[in-house]
Each structure stands twice: as structure tokens, then as C-alpha cells.
């Protein structure tokens, strides 16, 4: 009887362990599909939150105006909402940054950014815009979200912007989701520029033009499909991390968009070493 109770107790303990581990096990087994969808939802939600923050700041600046001490609280509040924000600016109709927060970036006040594509787009259409990656006047590759500002009298007076590093934005989503899985997620613009990758040395490279990717015809072909289609799946061969080992990878991608600008999110898992396919 004692032996039987011991076996029963052991089986019960094992069952409890499996029950406790079950959610994590199922999550990992689901692979890139579940991880990618979770990433897509989180990135989309954060872009929506960015839109809401810009809209609120634009309404406040419409009442206070774009310049002077009265404009600073709205910009400071806007930047404070987003950990990945570098600076927030009120831009006048001449395309100059009239007011900037936080204080560390006020030295750029008065800089002319009228030549930037997203600024021209906002002033031409009267609608918000999200830029592609560009080298900002602050001196680094960044993305800029611009929102039109209209006065309380209904007159367009400029725009408000949030400047941020896309790798920080996306990393805050991707890293926690993939940490306990075999899945990696990279992201790119439709033009091929890599916005985020688990291998940081690839961030900022262009999939279609960088010499790093030229030896991998399958990756280049898949990249064109990723750019052309909002979602899909495929396989390609490429190095694993920063090693020289070439592996075969399964890829699944989906799209997130804001203000007409789209990002492709690509989840990958390693299939097996290249040349060993069955």
C-alpha cells in the first residue's frame, strides 16, 4: 500500500509539473505564427497609441500656438509618453522646428526641415505622415511621425512630431516575445531597409542593395515577395546570427501600417543546415 501510494504521489507530482509548464510549452510549440501575430498586435497597438498622443498634442498646440513657453508643456507631455522617443517638436509652416523638447535637443530649434519628405507630405495633404528611415538633423537614422496642427479658429499653423529610433520601438516588442522561444523576428521597410534584427549589425542595411545579402539569391527573391505582399510565407538560406554557418530558415510575415507607411514583420525559425534538405 505504501509503495502504491508512493507511485501515485510521484505520478501526481509529474502531472502537476506538466500542468504548470503547459502554457509555455504550447506557446513555444506554436512557433512563429503565434509569436508573429502577438508581435503584430503589439506593434499595431503602439502605433495607435502614438497616433493618439500626437492627436492630443496637436489639439493642445492648436490652442497655445507653436512657439514659446506655452508650447513646451504639450511637447514634454508627448515625449514623456514614449520611452523610444528622442525628441518632440512643433514645426511651423516655414518648415522650421519652432519649439523642441526635451531640453537636451533645444539647440536644434530653428532648424529648417522643410525638405524632409514627411513634412512636405503633411503640409501638402493636411494629413498625418510617418516617414521612412532618414538621417535626422539631430544626426542619426530615425523615423518621424508628423501630425498637422490647426488653430482654434480652424487655420492650419504647422505640425507636431515625434522623432524616434525604430530599432528601439520594435525591440521593446520583439525581445520579450521571442526570449523564451526559438523564433526570431526582423522587420523591414517595403524598400528593403532593415528596421530591426536580432543581429544588431544588420539594422540599417538594405536587403536589396547591401553586399552582405548579395550571395543569397533565395533571400533576395523572398525579400521582393515580402516587399510586394502584405503577408505570406517562404524559405531562404542565410547565416545564423553573426556566425558563418549557413542555415535554412522558414519565414512568415505580416504587415503593420500607420498613416500609409507600412512595415513588414518577419518571423523566422531555423529548419536545418543548408545542403541537408530532404
C-alpha positions, 0 to 999 in steps of 0.5 A: 500500500505504501509503495502504491501510494508512493507511485501515485504521489510521484505520478501526481507530482509529474502531472502537476509539473506538466500542468504548470509548464503547459502554457509555455510549452504550447506557446513555444510549440506554436512557433512563429505564427503565434509569436508573429501575430502577438508581435503584430498586435503589439506593434499595431497597438503602439502605433495607435497609441502614438497616433493618439498622443500626437492627436492630443498634442496637436489639439493642445498646440492648436490652442497655445500656438507653436512657439514659446513657453506655452508650447513646451508643456504639450511637447514634454507631455508627448515625449514623456509618453514614449520611452523610444522617443528622442525628441518632440517638436512643433514645426511651423509652416516655414518648415522650421522646428519652432519649439523642441523638447526635451531640453537636451535637443533645444539647440536644434530649434530653428532648424529648417526641415522643410525638405524632409519628405514627411513634412512636405507630405503633411503640409501638402495633404493636411494629413498625418505622415510617418516617414521612412528611415532618414538621417535626422538633423539631430544626426542619426537614422530615425523615423518621424511621425508628423501630425498637422496642427490647426488653430482654434479658429480652424487655420492650419499653423504647422505640425507636431512630431515625434522623432524616434529610433525604430530599432528601439520601438520594435525591440521593446516588442520583439525581445520579450516575445521571442526570449523564451522561444526559438523564433526570431523576428526582423522587420523591414521597410517595403524598400528593403531597409532593415528596421530591426534584427536580432543581429544588431549589425544588420539594422540599417542595411538594405536587403536589396542593395547591401553586399552582405545579402548579395550571395543569397539569391533565395533571400533576395527573391523572398525579400521582393515577395515580402516587399510586394505582399502584405503577408505570406510565407517562404524559405531562404538560406542565410547565416545564423546570427553573426556566425558563418554557418549557413542555415535554412530558415522558414519565414512568415510575415505580416504587415503593420501600417500607420498613416500609409507607411507600412512595415513588414514583420518577419518571423523566422525559425531555423529548419536545418543546415543548408545542403541537408534538405530532404 
